[in-house]
Amino acid sequence: MTDNNSSPSQLPQLYSLQAIGIATFFGSILAGGFLISENYRALGMKQLGYITLAISLFAFCLSSIAVANFVGPVVTVEGEMQSINFTPVLLIIIAQVLGLLFITHVIQGSMLATFTEMQGKFHSTWRAVGMGLVAYIVLATVAYTILSTLGLNK
């Protein structure tokens, strides 16, 4: 991290634990992982940032497979759409948020605590909400494009 004699104005802005949790809720584990990665990069730890982003992408792929298995294809029965139970999906999202918050606390908790003690400034929570929503829109667009290309969006 930065030298303890640095003034708060010389410190980079980081994402707080709360901001990472909010971005994860709105934009998936990939959005939260991106913010963790941004914290590392802001502190000059670029390689850790890239590793974090790669792990987040892998975890996102695994969670997407889990969600797809719980939701499954929408089947029509005699012209009526079958209802989908989104409770397991919501539980997966909550598990993602709690899991990522725990991991962030373990890997960056002391760093964020020191940053707070040094009176460093965090990015706003609204920025994290925006990042999460942008991530959601991008991921939904990519998923729709892939499904359309494969002819699976009927």
C-alpha positions as CSV (number, residue, x, y, z in Angstrom):
1,M,0.0,0.0,0.0
2,T,1.1,3.6,0.3
3,D,3.5,5.1,2.8
4,N,1.9,5.9,6.2
5,N,3.1,9.5,6.0
6,S,1.0,10.1,2.9
7,S,-1.8,12.7,3.1
8,P,-5.3,11.6,2.4
9,S,-5.4,13.6,-0.8
10,Q,-2.4,11.6,-2.2
11,L,-4.2,8.3,-1.7
12,P,-6.2,6.7,-4.5
13,Q,-9.9,6.2,-4.2
14,L,-10.9,2.6,-3.4
15,Y,-14.2,0.7,-3.3
16,S,-15.5,-0.1,0.2
17,L,-16.7,-3.5,1.3
18,Q,-20.3,-2.2,1.2
19,A,-19.8,-0.9,-2.4
20,I,-18.4,-4.3,-3.5
21,G,-21.5,-6.1,-2.0
22,I,-23.9,-3.7,-3.7
23,A,-22.2,-4.1,-7.1
24,T,-22.3,-7.9,-6.6
25,F,-26.0,-7.9,-5.8
26,F,-26.9,-5.8,-8.9
27,G,-24.3,-7.0,-11.4
28,S,-23.2,-10.5,-10.3
29,I,-20.0,-11.8,-8.8
30,L,-18.2,-10.5,-11.9
31,A,-19.1,-6.9,-11.1
32,G,-17.9,-7.3,-7.4
33,G,-14.8,-9.0,-8.6
34,F,-14.1,-6.1,-11.0
35,L,-14.3,-3.7,-8.1
36,I,-11.9,-5.8,-6.0
37,S,-9.6,-5.9,-9.0
38,E,-9.9,-2.1,-9.3
39,N,-8.8,-1.7,-5.7
40,Y,-5.7,-3.7,-6.3
41,R,-4.9,-1.8,-9.5
42,A,-5.4,1.6,-7.7
43,L,-2.9,0.5,-5.2
44,G,-0.4,-0.5,-7.8
45,M,-0.9,-4.3,-7.5
46,K,-1.8,-4.9,-11.1
47,Q,-1.0,-8.6,-11.2
48,L,-3.3,-9.3,-8.2
49,G,-5.9,-7.2,-10.0
50,Y,-5.8,-9.3,-13.1
51,I,-5.7,-12.6,-11.1
52,T,-8.8,-11.4,-9.2
53,L,-10.6,-10.6,-12.4
54,A,-9.8,-14.0,-13.9
55,I,-11.0,-15.8,-10.8
56,S,-14.2,-13.7,-10.8
57,L,-14.8,-14.6,-14.4
58,F,-14.4,-18.3,-13.6
59,A,-16.7,-18.0,-10.6
60,F,-19.3,-16.1,-12.7
61,C,-19.3,-18.9,-15.3
62,L,-19.9,-21.5,-12.6
63,S,-22.7,-19.5,-11.0
64,S,-24.3,-18.9,-14.4
65,I,-24.3,-22.7,-15.0
66,A,-25.9,-23.2,-11.5
67,V,-28.6,-20.6,-12.2
68,A,-29.3,-22.1,-15.6
69,N,-29.7,-25.6,-14.0
70,F,-32.2,-24.2,-11.5
71,V,-34.2,-22.2,-13.9
72,G,-34.1,-24.6,-16.9
73,P,-35.8,-24.0,-20.2
74,V,-39.3,-22.4,-20.2
75,V,-41.7,-25.0,-21.5
76,T,-45.1,-24.2,-22.7
77,V,-47.9,-26.6,-21.7
78,E,-50.9,-26.4,-24.0
79,G,-50.1,-22.9,-25.0
80,E,-49.5,-21.6,-21.4
81,M,-46.1,-20.6,-20.1
82,Q,-45.0,-22.6,-17.1
83,S,-44.2,-20.6,-14.0
84,I,-40.5,-20.3,-13.0
85,N,-39.5,-20.5,-9.4
86,F,-36.9,-17.8,-8.9
87,T,-36.3,-18.5,-5.2
88,P,-33.2,-20.7,-5.9
89,V,-31.9,-18.0,-8.2
90,L,-32.3,-15.3,-5.5
91,L,-30.6,-17.7,-3.0
92,I,-27.6,-18.0,-5.4
93,I,-27.4,-14.3,-5.7
94,I,-27.4,-13.8,-1.9
95,A,-24.8,-16.6,-1.6
96,Q,-22.7,-14.8,-4.2
97,V,-22.9,-11.5,-2.3
98,L,-22.1,-13.1,1.1
99,G,-19.4,-15.2,-0.3
100,L,-17.7,-12.3,-2.1
101,L,-18.0,-10.1,1.0
102,F,-16.3,-12.8,3.1
103,I,-13.6,-13.3,0.6
104,T,-13.1,-9.5,0.3
105,H,-12.9,-9.2,4.0
106,V,-10.2,-11.9,4.1
107,I,-8.1,-10.6,1.2
108,Q,-8.6,-6.9,1.5
109,G,-10.1,-6.3,4.9
110,S,-6.9,-5.2,6.7
111,M,-5.9,-3.1,3.7
112,L,-9.3,-1.3,3.7
113,A,-9.1,-0.8,7.5
114,T,-5.7,0.8,7.1
115,F,-7.0,2.9,4.3
116,T,-9.8,4.1,6.5
117,E,-7.4,4.9,9.3
118,M,-5.3,6.9,6.9
119,Q,-8.5,8.9,6.1
120,G,-8.6,7.7,2.5
121,K,-11.7,8.4,0.4
122,F,-13.8,5.7,-1.0
123,H,-15.8,5.9,-4.2
124,S,-19.5,6.6,-3.7
125,T,-22.0,3.9,-3.2
126,W,-24.0,5.2,-6.1
127,R,-21.0,4.6,-8.3
128,A,-21.0,1.0,-7.2
129,V,-24.7,0.8,-7.9
130,G,-24.1,2.2,-11.4
131,M,-21.2,-0.2,-12.0
132,G,-23.4,-3.1,-10.9
133,L,-26.3,-2.1,-13.2
134,V,-24.0,-1.5,-16.2
135,A,-22.5,-4.9,-15.6
136,Y,-26.0,-6.4,-15.5
137,I,-27.0,-4.8,-18.8
138,V,-23.7,-5.8,-20.5
139,L,-24.0,-9.4,-19.2
140,A,-27.7,-9.6,-20.2
141,T,-26.9,-8.3,-23.7
142,V,-24.0,-10.8,-24.1
143,A,-26.2,-13.6,-22.9
144,Y,-29.1,-12.6,-25.2
145,T,-26.7,-12.3,-28.2
146,I,-25.3,-15.8,-27.5
147,L,-28.7,-17.3,-27.1
148,S,-29.9,-15.6,-30.3
149,T,-26.9,-16.8,-32.2
150,L,-27.6,-20.4,-31.0
151,G,-31.3,-20.1,-31.7
152,L,-32.2,-20.7,-28.1
153,N,-34.3,-17.6,-27.3
154,K,-37.6,-18.7,-28.7
